[in-house]
Amino acid sequence: MELKKFAVFSQLSDNVLKNISGIIEEKRIKEGEIIFEEGSVANDFYLVEEGRIEIFKRISSEDVKVLSILLPGDQFGEMSLFEDKPRIASVKALSDVTLLSIKRDNFRKLISSDLDSGMKLLSAIMSATFNRLSATNKQLACLYEIGKTIASSKNLAQMCDRVFKNIRNMCKNCNSGIMAVYNEFTEELDIHAAFGIDPGLTGVAKTDGIYQFIQFKKEILLNNISVEQPELKSGFITGKSLIASAFYFENKFLGFVMLASSEKNSFAINDLILLSSIASLASVSINNISFIAEEEARNRLNEIRQRREF
């Protein structure tokens, strides 16, 4: 096994890696298999050598919330080395996976028998964990700010403008993007916020390929867009990479937010997870604002009718 290819091991000496390799086990997991469930006993720290895994929490018997997608080189379950507490999330294989694992007992034996190697491994794991938590905290801060923005917005236009500014700030290498919301009167999507597109474009027609594509897919992550892809032929898509998430409320399509970059491989799966979380927050607000607007319109209509009767 080539331990140097893992970021957590990349700065360790060959002698230290030789000692560490003695406590590492290799595990092969089939696609779809659960690696461990939330609440189960935590004994192992894992590294992804091959394949893709999903970390998720069960919200109900039917619904789950995807927390992260891990790829080769990523790590998870490191807290099991330090404390005897149940797992706080579930993990499953999205493809055939090869994992490297270190058991807590073996880790402690390494520290007892070879303090130098054990402490260097501990330092490397904690450094990698800190970097990941730092990135996670930035995402949580972003969601918190957007949540406050949504709560304080008085109308749809204001909410879309404010939320989209936050989203745009997340994507430094994006060259275009839009936030569009369904208009039940025109049965098209009104563009409420955008950058890098033709200013004359004010809506997305139902016949537009991207309208139907996002409505059906709900979430899109493309890092090598081909001009031959008919579903992506649109008046406002430019670039080689695209990320998008639909607005849905109780199975009702309300619109979408989309970002595009002129460079290939600009987005990662965790970018999509963050955008999806933002879209979920916005969907509730869009539905509530639409309901309030409908109620106000209905009340105004009733007032007009009552005046005419008198």
N, C-alpha and C positions, 0 to 999 in steps of 0.2 A: 504494500500500500504506500502511496506517495503522500505522506503527511504534509510536506512542504506546500502543496497546492492549496491547503486550507489556510485562510487568513489567520486563524487562531494559532496555528503552528509555524507560520512563515518566518518568524523571527527567532525561533528556538534553534539551538545548536544541534548538529547531527547526533552528538552523544546523548543529549537530553531526549531527543526524539526516539533514539534507540531504546532508552529506558521506558519511555511512555508507551511505545508500541507493544510492549509486553502485556499491557492491561487493556488493550483495545480489541474489541470483538467486531466481526463483520456480520451484518444481518441482511437478508434479502426479503423484501416484502412485495407481494403481488399487488397489481393495480386494484384499487377499491378496498383493500384491507385496512382495518383500523389498527393503527400502531399502538395507541392507548386512548382510553376514554377519560373524560373529565371525571374527577373524583377517585380515580384509581390510584394505587400505591405508586409513588415516584421513587424509582431506584436507579434510573439510567439517564445519562447525558448523551445526546445524539449529534452526529454530524452527517449531513447529506452528501454522499459520495456520487450517487447517480440518481436521476429521476426528479420528480416534483411531488411535494407534499402540501397538504392543506391543514392549517390550524383553524379550528372553529369552536364555537360555543353553541349549545342547544338552548334556544330561547323557549321552545315549547316542544311538544311531541312531534310536531310537523315542521317547525321552522328552525333554521340554524343561521348563525351569523358568522360569515367568514372573517377571520381576524388577519390572516396573512397567508401568503403562498411562499414556500421556501424552495430554493433551487440548489444545485450542487455548490458546495462550499459553505452553505448556511448551517447554523447550529440551533438546537432547541433543547429544552429540558435541563438546562445547566443548574437550576436551583436544586435539583434532586441530589446534587453532590454535596450540598451544604445543609439541607434541612429535610426532615422526615414529615412532609406534608403532602396531601393529595394533589393530583394534577388539577390545574385550574382551567384547562381547556382540553379538547379532544384533537387528535391528529390522525389523518388518514392519507394513504398513498393515492396520488392522482395518476400515477403511472407505475410501472415496475420500478422499485426503488432499491438502492443499495445504501445501507446505513452503517456507520461506524459508531459503536457505543462504548461508553465507559461506565461501569457500575460503581455506585457509591462506595461499597466495601473495598473494591480494588483501588479506587482513588485514595482512600484513607490509608490503605496498606502501602501505597507508593510513597505517601508523605512520611510514613513511619520508617520505611526502609531506605528511602532516598530523598531526604528533605529538599535538597537543591532542585532536583527534577520536579518534585511535587509542587514546590512553591512557584517555580517558573511556569508550570502548567496552570496553576491557579491564577497567577497574574495574567496570563494570556487569555484565559477564559473570561475573567472579569473585565479586561480591557475591551474584548469583543462585545460583551454584554452591555457595557456602558455605552459604546458607540451605537448599538441598536436601540437602547432605551432613549438615547438622545434624539435619534430620528423619530422614534415613536412619540416622544413628548412634543416634538414640533408638529406632528400630525394632530395630536390631541388638542394642542393650543389652537391650531387652525380650525378644527371642528368647533371648539368652544367659541372662538370669535365669530364664526359664521352663525352659530346658534344664537348668539346675542344679536347679531345683525338681523336675522330673520325675525326674532321676537320683537324688535323695535321698529320694524318696517311697517308703514301705514297703508301701503298699497302695492300692487303687483309690480309696477314699474320701478318703484323704489327698492323693493326687495331684490328683484333681478339685477338691477344695477349694482347694488352693494355686494351681493353674493358673488357676482361674476368678477368684480374687482379683486376679491379675495382669491378666487380660483385662478385668475390670471397671474397673480403674484406668486402662486405656487409653481408656475411653469415658466421658467426663465428662458427656455429655448423654443417656446411656441411662437409661431408666426401668424396664426389665425385661430379664431374660436367664436362660438356663438352660444347663446342661451335662448331657446325658443319655447314658447308655451302655446298649447292648443287653444284655438278660438272656436268655440262651439257654433258661432254664427256663420263664420266663413268655412269651417271645417278644415282650416289650414293652421299652420303654426306661425304665430307672430314672433318675430325676432325682437326681443326686449333688450339684449345687450350683445355686443360683438366687437371684434377688432380684426384687422387684416383681411376684410372681405369688401366686396363692392358696396359702397354706402347706399346705393340705390336699391339693394335687396332688403326688403322689409318683412318677408315671410318665406315659409317653406311649404310648397304645395304637396298635397297628398301623393301626387304622381312622381315627386322627386325620389330618386333611388335611395338616398340616405334616410328620408322620412320612414319608408317602409322597412329599411334594413335595421334601423335602431328600434323601431316599434316592435319588431319581431325578436331581435337579438337581446334587447334591453341593455346589454353591456358590450362594448367593443374595444378591443385592443389590437391594433395593427401596427407593425413596425417596418413593413416593407410593402407599401401600397403600390399596386400595379395599375397603370392607366387602363388596362384591359378589364378590370373588375367592374361590370356594368352596374352593380348595386351601389358603387361609390361615385358614379357619374353625377356630379352636382354642380350647382352654380357657385358654391362657396367653399368647396374643399380644395385646399392647396397643400402640397407637402407629401412627404414619404411616410410619416407616422401619424397615427390618429388614435385618440382615446375619447370615448363617449359613454355616457350613462343616461338612461331614460328616466323621466319622472313618471312614476306610477303611484296611484292611490287606490287600494282595493280593486286591483286589476283594471283600473281605468287609466289609459294612456294620457298623460298631461303635457308631454313635451320632452325635451332633452337638453343636455349641456354637452358641448364637444370642444376639444382642443386639437390642433394639428401642428406638426412641426415639419420643416423642410428637410430635416435630417432623418436618416433611418435609425431605428432602435433607440428612439428618444424616450420611450415609456417602459416602465416595469409593471408587473402585475400588482404590486402594492400601490402604485399610483392609481390604478383602476379601482382598487378597494377603497382608497381614500375618496376618490371622486364619487363612487357609488354611495358612500356614507353621506357625503354632502348632498347628493341628489335625493336621498331618503328624507333628510331634514327639509329640503326645499319642497319636496312633493306634498308634505303635510301642509306647509304654508300656502302653496299654490291652491290646494283644494279648499282650505279655509277661507282664503281671500276671495276665491271664486264664489263660494257659498254666500259670503257676506255681501258681495257685489250683487248677486242674484236677488238676495233678500231686499237689499236697498232698492233695486230696480222694481221689484214686485210691489214694495210699499209705495213708491212714487206713482206707479201705475194705479194702485188702489186709491190714492189721494186724488189723482186726476179724475178718476171715475166718480168719486164721491162729490167732487166740486160740480161736475156736469149734472149729477142727479139733482143738485140743489139749484 
